[in-house]
Amino acid sequence: MTRIILSGCLGHMGHVITECVRRREDCEIVAGVDIGEGTADYPVFKSFADLTVDGDVIIDFSHPSVLDGLLAYATAHKCAAVVATTGLSDEQIAKLKSASQDTPIFFSANMSIGVNLVAELAAKAARVLEGAFDIEIVEMHHNQKIDAPSGTALMLADTISDALTEKPHYEFDRHSKRAKRDPHEIGIHAVRGGTIVGEHEILFAGLDEVIKISHSARSKDLFAVGAVNAAVFLKDKPAKLYSMKDLVDNK
């Protein structure tokens, strides 16, 4: 049985994860951490400094500001952590990597197995089409999402970049210049509107043909399932920085 500490337990994703865990027999939520007001079927603490319940794995769907306290607790208690919060800075990602030397850390900008399979397909396409096709990424999310572009769009761009022999630069603001498209760039575009859960499309545009690889999330449940699967996978693993690729390869 995997004992989960849920960070951000009173938020929307916290409620979705709580319901997801309730339907499973291989894990349970033993405590939550959230600064908000509300109750749950398990004890809820305002911060990791206040936490008095032991767990095997933390699942974090909260806010970047929580990361320092989470990592301090995780390393001090040798507690594994699944970090699914988006909008982390480069400095915070460096802290994740540092903490993973002492305790297992699972980090992914998107907890969907489908998105991570799309990333692998896009990397393969980029290697095959390199030099002959322009690459553009379009992401769409609901109008309440704060960060743009999405962490998933950046993850897809990084995966494609790693697959290319000549590293591209990312273009976020093409409207501010009047110039032909640089063949060594990846355009990344963000759309915000309505209640769109998450749409990501990679376009490979060549001479007289366009190839599209896309993923559409229809509910946030799939992110909860991915995070819980990652938590169960991470229990008793050695200290290391893990990703969705490790979970996919384990299947």
KOLLO-767308 format. One record per residue (C-alpha): residue number from 1; x, y, z. Coordinates in nm, 3 decimals. Layout:
BEGIN
<i=NUM	xx=X	yy=Y	zz=Z>
...
END
This chain:
BEGIN
<i=1	xx=0.000	yy=0.000	zz=0.000>
<i=2	xx=0.142	yy=0.337	zz=-0.104>
<i=3	xx=0.075	yy=0.612	zz=0.152>
<i=4	xx=0.026	yy=0.945	zz=-0.026>
<i=5	xx=0.061	yy=1.299	zz=0.107>
<i=6	xx=-0.138	yy=1.526	zz=-0.126>
<i=7	xx=-0.011	yy=1.883	zz=-0.170>
<i=8	xx=-0.285	yy=2.113	zz=-0.298>
<i=9	xx=-0.549	yy=1.875	zz=-0.168>
<i=10	xx=-0.827	yy=2.137	zz=-0.147>
<i=11	xx=-0.788	yy=2.259	zz=-0.505>
<i=12	xx=-0.966	yy=2.122	zz=-0.810>
<i=13	xx=-0.694	yy=1.870	zz=-0.896>
<i=14	xx=-0.670	yy=1.776	zz=-0.530>
<i=15	xx=-1.036	yy=1.674	zz=-0.531>
<i=16	xx=-0.991	yy=1.481	zz=-0.856>
<i=17	xx=-0.689	yy=1.293	zz=-0.718>
<i=18	xx=-0.870	yy=1.220	zz=-0.391>
<i=19	xx=-1.155	yy=1.059	zz=-0.583>
<i=20	xx=-0.910	yy=0.870	zz=-0.807>
<i=21	xx=-0.728	yy=0.724	zz=-0.506>
<i=22	xx=-1.058	yy=0.635	zz=-0.339>
<i=23	xx=-1.133	yy=0.401	zz=-0.630>
<i=24	xx=-0.799	yy=0.216	zz=-0.599>
<i=25	xx=-0.679	yy=-0.056	zz=-0.363>
<i=26	xx=-0.302	yy=-0.009	zz=-0.399>
<i=27	xx=-0.276	yy=0.336	zz=-0.237>
<i=28	xx=-0.435	yy=0.573	zz=0.014>
<i=29	xx=-0.410	yy=0.942	zz=0.103>
<i=30	xx=-0.292	yy=0.974	zz=0.463>
<i=31	xx=-0.261	yy=1.356	zz=0.478>
<i=32	xx=-0.299	yy=1.672	zz=0.276>
<i=33	xx=-0.122	yy=2.009	zz=0.264>
<i=34	xx=-0.309	yy=2.323	zz=0.156>
<i=35	xx=-0.327	yy=2.687	zz=0.269>
<i=36	xx=-0.691	yy=2.708	zz=0.167>
<i=37	xx=-1.001	yy=2.657	zz=0.377>
<i=38	xx=-1.187	yy=2.329	zz=0.364>
<i=39	xx=-1.196	yy=1.973	zz=0.490>
<i=40	xx=-1.112	yy=1.629	zz=0.359>
<i=41	xx=-1.140	yy=1.265	zz=0.467>
<i=42	xx=-0.780	yy=1.289	zz=0.592>
<i=43	xx=-0.595	yy=1.545	zz=0.809>
<i=44	xx=-0.501	yy=1.867	zz=0.626>
<i=45	xx=-0.203	yy=2.082	zz=0.728>
<i=46	xx=-0.127	yy=2.441	zz=0.629>
<i=47	xx=0.235	yy=2.371	zz=0.535>
<i=48	xx=0.493	yy=2.096	zz=0.518>
<i=49	xx=0.654	yy=2.246	zz=0.829>
<i=50	xx=0.331	yy=2.163	zz=1.017>
<i=51	xx=0.298	yy=1.810	zz=0.875>
<i=52	xx=0.306	yy=1.537	zz=1.142>
<i=53	xx=0.188	yy=1.236	zz=0.937>
<i=54	xx=0.435	yy=1.006	zz=0.764>
<i=55	xx=0.386	yy=0.901	zz=0.403>
<i=56	xx=0.569	yy=0.718	zz=0.126>
<i=57	xx=0.516	yy=0.966	zz=-0.159>
<i=58	xx=0.407	yy=1.328	zz=-0.196>
<i=59	xx=0.190	yy=1.423	zz=-0.493>
<i=60	xx=0.208	yy=1.796	zz=-0.564>
<i=61	xx=-0.055	yy=1.976	zz=-0.770>
<i=62	xx=-0.035	yy=2.316	zz=-0.604>
<i=63	xx=0.173	yy=2.627	zz=-0.674>
<i=64	xx=0.545	yy=2.691	zz=-0.743>
<i=65	xx=0.572	yy=2.883	zz=-0.413>
<i=66	xx=0.521	yy=2.555	zz=-0.224>
<i=67	xx=0.825	yy=2.384	zz=-0.376>
<i=68	xx=1.093	yy=2.489	zz=-0.126>
<i=69	xx=0.896	yy=2.361	zz=0.175>
<i=70	xx=0.804	yy=2.042	zz=-0.009>
<i=71	xx=1.165	yy=1.963	zz=-0.104>
<i=72	xx=1.289	yy=2.044	zz=0.247>
<i=73	xx=1.039	yy=1.795	zz=0.391>
<i=74	xx=1.104	yy=1.532	zz=0.123>
<i=75	xx=1.482	yy=1.534	zz=0.166>
<i=76	xx=1.468	yy=1.548	zz=0.547>
<i=77	xx=1.225	yy=1.254	zz=0.568>
<i=78	xx=1.354	yy=1.063	zz=0.262>
<i=79	xx=1.003	yy=1.085	zz=0.123>
<i=80	xx=0.958	yy=1.043	zz=-0.253>
<i=81	xx=0.776	yy=1.319	zz=-0.441>
<i=82	xx=0.575	yy=1.346	zz=-0.762>
<i=83	xx=0.588	yy=1.711	zz=-0.869>
<i=84	xx=0.316	yy=1.788	zz=-1.123>
<i=85	xx=0.287	yy=2.164	zz=-1.061>
<i=86	xx=0.350	yy=2.371	zz=-1.374>
<i=87	xx=0.516	yy=2.710	zz=-1.412>
<i=88	xx=0.837	yy=2.620	zz=-1.226>
<i=89	xx=1.136	yy=2.842	zz=-1.297>
<i=90	xx=1.473	yy=2.714	zz=-1.420>
<i=91	xx=1.607	yy=2.773	zz=-1.070>
<i=92	xx=1.330	yy=2.560	zz=-0.918>
<i=93	xx=1.390	yy=2.280	zz=-1.168>
<i=94	xx=1.758	yy=2.290	zz=-1.066>
<i=95	xx=1.644	yy=2.247	zz=-0.704>
<i=96	xx=1.441	yy=1.942	zz=-0.808>
<i=97	xx=1.749	yy=1.789	zz=-0.969>
<i=98	xx=1.955	yy=1.861	zz=-0.659>
<i=99	xx=1.694	yy=1.709	zz=-0.425>
<i=100	xx=1.678	yy=1.395	zz=-0.642>
<i=101	xx=2.030	yy=1.310	zz=-0.529>
<i=102	xx=1.888	yy=1.244	zz=-0.182>
<i=103	xx=1.537	yy=1.114	zz=-0.248>
<i=104	xx=1.342	yy=0.992	zz=-0.552>
<i=105	xx=1.173	yy=1.278	zz=-0.739>
<i=106	xx=0.929	yy=1.231	zz=-1.028>
<i=107	xx=0.888	yy=1.543	zz=-1.240>
<i=108	xx=0.683	yy=1.589	zz=-1.554>
<i=109	xx=0.525	yy=1.895	zz=-1.711>
<i=110	xx=0.234	yy=1.671	zz=-1.809>
<i=111	xx=0.119	yy=1.360	zz=-1.622>
<i=112	xx=-0.063	yy=1.211	zz=-1.922>
<i=113	xx=0.092	yy=0.896	zz=-2.067>
<i=114	xx=-0.064	yy=0.993	zz=-2.401>
<i=115	xx=0.115	yy=1.329	zz=-2.413>
<i=116	xx=0.446	yy=1.163	zz=-2.336>
<i=117	xx=0.391	yy=0.913	zz=-2.616>
<i=118	xx=0.317	yy=1.209	zz=-2.845>
<i=119	xx=0.651	yy=1.359	zz=-2.739>
<i=120	xx=0.833	yy=1.040	zz=-2.843>
<i=121	xx=0.653	yy=1.035	zz=-3.178>
<i=122	xx=0.739	yy=1.402	zz=-3.235>
<i=123	xx=1.106	yy=1.336	zz=-3.160>
<i=124	xx=1.109	yy=1.054	zz=-3.414>
<i=125	xx=0.940	yy=1.275	zz=-3.674>
<i=126	xx=1.186	yy=1.557	zz=-3.608>
<i=127	xx=1.484	yy=1.329	zz=-3.670>
<i=128	xx=1.338	yy=1.197	zz=-3.995>
<i=129	xx=1.221	yy=1.537	zz=-4.127>
<i=130	xx=1.509	yy=1.754	zz=-4.004>
<i=131	xx=1.613	yy=2.025	zz=-4.246>
<i=132	xx=1.311	yy=1.987	zz=-4.474>
<i=133	xx=1.019	yy=2.080	zz=-4.245>
<i=134	xx=0.940	yy=2.380	zz=-4.024>
<i=135	xx=0.817	yy=2.296	zz=-3.674>
<i=136	xx=0.541	yy=2.481	zz=-3.491>
<i=137	xx=0.367	yy=2.398	zz=-3.162>
<i=138	xx=0.019	yy=2.527	zz=-3.076>
<i=139	xx=-0.126	yy=2.479	zz=-2.727>
<i=140	xx=-0.474	yy=2.569	zz=-2.603>
<i=141	xx=-0.599	yy=2.585	zz=-2.244>
<i=142	xx=-0.884	yy=2.730	zz=-2.037>
<i=143	xx=-0.903	yy=3.100	zz=-1.963>
<i=144	xx=-0.798	yy=3.054	zz=-1.597>
<i=145	xx=-0.453	yy=2.913	zz=-1.676>
<i=146	xx=-0.185	yy=3.159	zz=-1.562>
<i=147	xx=0.137	yy=3.042	zz=-1.728>
<i=148	xx=0.194	yy=3.062	zz=-2.103>
<i=149	xx=0.316	yy=2.881	zz=-2.296>
<i=150	xx=0.222	yy=2.566	zz=-2.111>
<i=151	xx=0.484	yy=2.350	zz=-1.947>
<i=152	xx=0.375	yy=2.071	zz=-2.179>
<i=153	xx=0.442	yy=2.283	zz=-2.490>
<i=154	xx=0.791	yy=2.358	zz=-2.361>
<i=155	xx=0.845	yy=1.990	zz=-2.281>
<i=156	xx=0.745	yy=1.897	zz=-2.636>
<i=157	xx=0.979	yy=2.163	zz=-2.776>
<i=158	xx=1.266	yy=2.041	zz=-2.557>
<i=159	xx=1.209	yy=1.680	zz=-2.662>
<i=160	xx=1.213	yy=1.779	zz=-3.029>
<i=161	xx=1.521	yy=1.999	zz=-2.978>
<i=162	xx=1.709	yy=1.710	zz=-2.815>
<i=163	xx=1.634	yy=1.495	zz=-3.121>
<i=164	xx=1.778	yy=1.745	zz=-3.371>
<i=165	xx=2.145	yy=1.766	zz=-3.469>
<i=166	xx=2.127	yy=2.146	zz=-3.501>
<i=167	xx=1.962	yy=2.293	zz=-3.195>
<i=168	xx=1.675	yy=2.535	zz=-3.269>
<i=169	xx=1.576	yy=2.845	zz=-3.077>
<i=170	xx=1.219	yy=2.903	zz=-2.961>
<i=171	xx=1.011	yy=3.185	zz=-3.109>
<i=172	xx=0.732	yy=3.311	zz=-2.882>
<i=173	xx=0.675	yy=3.660	zz=-3.021>
<i=174	xx=0.687	yy=3.652	zz=-3.399>
<i=175	xx=0.440	yy=3.939	zz=-3.437>
<i=176	xx=0.699	yy=4.183	zz=-3.297>
<i=177	xx=0.930	yy=4.148	zz=-3.596>
<i=178	xx=0.910	yy=4.173	zz=-3.973>
<i=179	xx=1.135	yy=3.899	zz=-4.109>
<i=180	xx=1.119	yy=3.565	zz=-4.281>
<i=181	xx=1.090	yy=3.261	zz=-4.061>
<i=182	xx=1.423	yy=3.131	zz=-3.938>
<i=183	xx=1.448	yy=2.765	zz=-4.047>
<i=184	xx=1.621	yy=2.685	zz=-3.717>
<i=185	xx=1.337	yy=2.787	zz=-3.488>
<i=186	xx=1.038	yy=2.624	zz=-3.324>
<i=187	xx=0.738	yy=2.852	zz=-3.303>
<i=188	xx=0.536	yy=2.813	zz=-2.984>
<i=189	xx=0.186	yy=2.963	zz=-2.964>
<i=190	xx=-0.054	yy=2.984	zz=-2.669>
<i=191	xx=-0.434	yy=3.011	zz=-2.689>
<i=192	xx=-0.650	yy=3.075	zz=-2.381>
<i=193	xx=-1.027	yy=3.046	zz=-2.379>
<i=194	xx=-1.334	yy=2.892	zz=-2.226>
<i=195	xx=-1.295	yy=2.563	zz=-2.043>
<i=196	xx=-1.045	yy=2.393	zz=-2.274>
<i=197	xx=-0.871	yy=2.128	zz=-2.062>
<i=198	xx=-0.562	yy=2.097	zz=-2.278>
<i=199	xx=-0.486	yy=2.073	zz=-2.649>
<i=200	xx=-0.138	yy=2.035	zz=-2.796>
<i=201	xx=-0.053	yy=2.010	zz=-3.165>
<i=202	xx=0.287	yy=1.982	zz=-3.333>
<i=203	xx=0.295	yy=2.084	zz=-3.699>
<i=204	xx=0.571	yy=1.978	zz=-3.937>
<i=205	xx=0.526	yy=2.199	zz=-4.243>
<i=206	xx=0.722	yy=2.102	zz=-4.553>
<i=207	xx=0.703	yy=2.151	zz=-4.928>
<i=208	xx=0.341	yy=2.087	zz=-5.030>
<i=209	xx=0.263	yy=1.878	zz=-4.721>
<i=210	xx=0.189	yy=1.920	zz=-4.352>
<i=211	xx=0.216	yy=1.653	zz=-4.084>
<i=212	xx=0.030	yy=1.701	zz=-3.754>
<i=213	xx=0.074	yy=1.515	zz=-3.426>
<i=214	xx=-0.177	yy=1.613	zz=-3.160>
<i=215	xx=-0.318	yy=1.528	zz=-2.820>
<i=216	xx=-0.651	yy=1.635	zz=-2.674>
<i=217	xx=-0.729	yy=1.609	zz=-2.304>
<i=218	xx=-1.103	yy=1.583	zz=-2.242>
<i=219	xx=-1.092	yy=1.595	zz=-1.862>
<i=220	xx=-0.842	yy=1.649	zz=-1.582>
<i=221	xx=-0.901	yy=1.294	zz=-1.460>
<i=222	xx=-0.627	yy=1.163	zz=-1.687>
<i=223	xx=-0.369	yy=1.385	zz=-1.515>
<i=224	xx=-0.481	yy=1.253	zz=-1.177>
<i=225	xx=-0.451	yy=0.892	zz=-1.294>
<i=226	xx=-0.101	yy=0.963	zz=-1.426>
<i=227	xx=0.009	yy=1.127	zz=-1.101>
<i=228	xx=-0.123	yy=0.841	zz=-0.887>
<i=229	xx=0.038	yy=0.583	zz=-1.115>
<i=230	xx=0.364	yy=0.774	zz=-1.081>
<i=231	xx=0.333	yy=0.774	zz=-0.700>
<i=232	xx=0.277	yy=0.398	zz=-0.685>
<i=233	xx=0.567	yy=0.347	zz=-0.928>
<i=234	xx=0.798	yy=0.572	zz=-0.722>
<i=235	xx=0.754	yy=0.397	zz=-0.387>
<i=236	xx=1.079	yy=0.226	zz=-0.276>
<i=237	xx=1.270	yy=0.349	zz=-0.581>
<i=238	xx=1.629	yy=0.471	zz=-0.529>
<i=239	xx=1.710	yy=0.841	zz=-0.527>
<i=240	xx=1.701	yy=0.976	zz=-0.882>
<i=241	xx=1.512	yy=1.224	zz=-1.101>
<i=242	xx=1.240	yy=1.024	zz=-1.276>
<i=243	xx=1.012	yy=1.124	zz=-1.563>
<i=244	xx=0.713	yy=0.989	zz=-1.751>
<i=245	xx=0.957	yy=0.808	zz=-1.981>
<i=246	xx=1.057	yy=0.589	zz=-1.687>
<i=247	xx=0.693	yy=0.508	zz=-1.618>
<i=248	xx=0.616	yy=0.438	zz=-1.986>
<i=249	xx=0.925	yy=0.217	zz=-2.022>
<i=250	xx=0.820	yy=0.028	zz=-1.710>
<i=251	xx=0.493	yy=-0.083	zz=-1.873>
END
